[in-house]
Amino acid sequence: MLATFYRPTPTRHRISLRGGAFPSDSYAVRSHIGHHGLDPARSLLIARPRSGEDLIRLEDVEALIERHGGEIALVLMSGVHYLTGTVFDMERIAAVARRHGCRVGFDLAHAVGNVPLRLHGLEVDLAVWCSYKYLNAGPGAVAGCFVHERHGGDAALPRLAGWWGTDPESRFLIAARVRFRARAPTAGSLATRRSLDGPLRASLAIFDGVGMEALRAKSVALTATLQYLIDRISGERIETITPREPAARAASSPFASAIAPGTCSRRSPRRTWWSTSAHPNVIRVAPVPLYNTFHEVWRFSGILGRTCGAATG
């Protein structure tokens, strides 16, 4: 997607990225800037939280685009911030980007299957996502991308193409028509129709049956319950860094712990929640509405309180 939609010029060469982006996003963006002979220190524009704050304010993202819009070739944001669980207002970000003539794209790895998405109506140029997280397809499953239909028929739009990125009727012809597909299917997908990963097909059928709006409603209730229970843990050793407004948070509730780095992990070797070396004082918790229950949220809050040395109320 960057090869197609990041087309820098001498005056419009910058990519706007949110601070705390998932590392692979930063690697990809920096490598593409360098690939064009540009310096990331000059061409990468990062929206960051204000001093002393954990969350990136929407008004600061808008102000950054307003201030540098004439220099920005591509605004690349998250639908959901992986570290804080923040749901970004994609409509407002896309609108300000279009107003300044910037192309706009979203990384939806933590948003797809998590919050409702209506990309076409927002006139987003591109979006990319994996399916192994909230779409439950597992590691190595097929990824996805969205390209607005106004670009779909543009034969002049540059694309990178390989074997799976060309028309199957003309793959051996030099004048093959270019597509956006990039890789061969996994072994599991070869056992299903239309080369779509089997676990993903089963998962999407469940999403179809339940409906994203119903899942989002349960997700809001689950995270609200978790927030209430965490607030009852005595002391100031655990701080929520996820937005408290229901519309502004996804099915992820990271907590910053004031205790020594790694303490929670070391004290609970059999638990399935961990702090990481990259963010040693942050525990990311995601009560997923498809298969997590309110009872599990209650159990987790008790485990968190006992493990981190805080008593539950």
PyMOL commands that set and color helices and strands:
alter all, ss='L'
color gray80, all
select helices_A, chain A and resi 2-5+23-35+40-43+58-71+90-99+119-122+149-152+163-165+189-191+193-195+198-210+212-231+246-248+263-267+294-307
alter helices_A, ss='H'
color red, helices_A
select strands_A, chain A and resi 14-18+44-47+72-78+103-107+126-129+144-147+238-240+255-257+282-283
alter strands_A, ss='S'
color yellow, strands_A
deselect
rebuild
show_as cartoon
